[in-house]
Amino acid sequence: MTEFNDALTLRYRELWRSMEVVMVLSKTEAAAALADIQETNRRGATLRGYRIGGPILMLWSVIWALGYLGMGLLPPQQWGWAWLVLDMVGIVGSIVLTRPAEKAVRASGAKSSAATLKMIGGMAVALVLVMSAFSVLRPTDPAAYLAFPGLMVGAIYAAVGVFVARRYLAIGAVMFALTLIGFYAFPEVLAFWMASASVGLFVSGVWLARA
Amino acid sequence: MAKADDLIHQPLRLKIMAALYTERGGEPPEFSRLKSITQATDGNLGSHLTALEKAGYVEILKDHVGKRPRTRASVTSTGAKAFREHVAYLRELVEGID
C-alpha cells in the first residue's frame, strides 16, 4: 500500500512539473493593478516635482532677500528696476535648473511634460497679475506695496498645494503668515522683515529638495 | 495577446517596477526615495528588490557619497520589457481583448 501511495505521489509530481502553470487574473484584479501603477507614477511624479522645485525655491529665496533688501535700502524710484533685473535672473536661473529634469524625461522616452514652458507661463501669469493689481489698486501705503507680493506668492503656492502637491500648501501658508505678521507687527521695518522671511522660503526649498 | 508575469504581479514588486520604469531615463533612485514612492518598509522593499534582481529585472547599485553608503536601483532592459508586456497584458484584460 505504501509503495502504491509513493508511486502515486511521484506520478502526481511528474504530472504537476509537466504542466505549464499559467497565472490567470480577473478583470477586477487587472484594473486594480493598473490603478496601483498609476498611483505609484503619480507619487513618483510629485516627489520628482519637489526635487526640481526645491532648488528653484532656494534660488527665488535669494532673489526675494535681495529684492526686499533693495526696497529697504534704495529710494522707491529704483525699486522697479531692481526687481526687474532680479526677476530676469530668477526666470533664467529657474529655466536652467529645470533643464536636467526635462532631459531625463526625454531620455526615458516618456512624453515631455514641457515643464519649462509651463513654468514660464506660470511666472508670466503671476507677473501680469501682480502688475495689473498694482495698476488697478494703486496702493499709497508703502507697507501695502511691500506686503502685496508676499501675499500673492503665498496664495499661489497655497493654490498649487491644494490642486497639485501638498507640501506647497504648507509653504504658501507660512509665506502668507510671515507677510501678515510683518505687515501688522513691524510695518516700519517691513522691507527688512520680508527680506529675512526669505529664510523661510530657503528652508522650504531644502525641504522640497530632500523629498 | 501579451503575457502575464507572475513575478512582477506581486503588488509591491509591481510598484517597484512602475517606479523604476518611469525613472529609467534619469538618475537611478535611491533606496529611501523608492521607499517613499512605493510606501514600503525597509525589509519588504529590500527582499522584493533582491527577488527582482535575481530575476534580472533590476540592477542594484551600491556606492558611497562621501562617507555615506548609498543604494540605488535601476530597471534592466529585460525588466523594462517584462514590465511593458505585463502592463500590456493587464490592459488587454481590462479592455476585454483576447
Boltz contact constraints between the chains, C-beta under 6 A:
constraints:
  - contact:
      token1: [A, 23]
      token2: [B, 4]
      max_distance: 6.0
  - contact:
      token1: [A, 23]
      token2: [B, 6]
      max_distance: 6.0
  - contact:
      token1: [A, 27]
      token2: [B, 93]
      max_distance: 6.0
  - contact:
      token1: [A, 27]
      token2: [B, 94]
      max_distance: 6.0
  - contact:
      token1: [A, 30]
      token2: [B, 90]
      max_distance: 6.0
  - contact:
      token1: [A, 30]
      token2: [B, 93]
      max_distance: 6.0
  - contact:
      token1: [A, 30]
      token2: [B, 94]
      max_distance: 6.0
  - contact:
      token1: [A, 31]
      token2: [B, 94]
      max_distance: 6.0
  - contact:
      token1: [A, 33]
      token2: [B, 14]
      max_distance: 6.0
  - contact:
      token1: [A, 33]
      token2: [B, 90]
      max_distance: 6.0
  - contact:
      token1: [A, 34]
      token2: [B, 90]
      max_distance: 6.0
  - contact:
      token1: [A, 36]
      token2: [B, 14]
      max_distance: 6.0
  - contact:
      token1: [A, 37]
      token2: [B, 18]
      max_distance: 6.0
  - contact:
      token1: [A, 40]
      token2: [B, 15]
      max_distance: 6.0
  - contact:
      token1: [A, 40]
      token2: [B, 18]
      max_distance: 6.0
  - contact:
      token1: [A, 40]
      token2: [B, 19]
      max_distance: 6.0
  - contact:
      token1: [A, 41]
      token2: [B, 22]
      max_distance: 6.0
  - contact:
      token1: [A, 43]
      token2: [B, 37]
      max_distance: 6.0
  - contact:
      token1: [A, 44]
      token2: [B, 19]
      max_distance: 6.0
  - contact:
      token1: [A, 44]
      token2: [B, 22]
      max_distance: 6.0
  - contact:
      token1: [A, 44]
      token2: [B, 37]
      max_distance: 6.0
  - contact:
      token1: [A, 104]
      token2: [B, 25]
      max_distance: 6.0
  - contact:
      token1: [A, 104]
      token2: [B, 26]
      max_distance: 6.0
  - contact:
      token1: [A, 107]
      token2: [B, 25]
      max_distance: 6.0
  - contact:
      token1: [A, 108]
      token2: [B, 24]
      max_distance: 6.0
  - contact:
      token1: [A, 108]
      token2: [B, 25]
      max_distance: 6.0
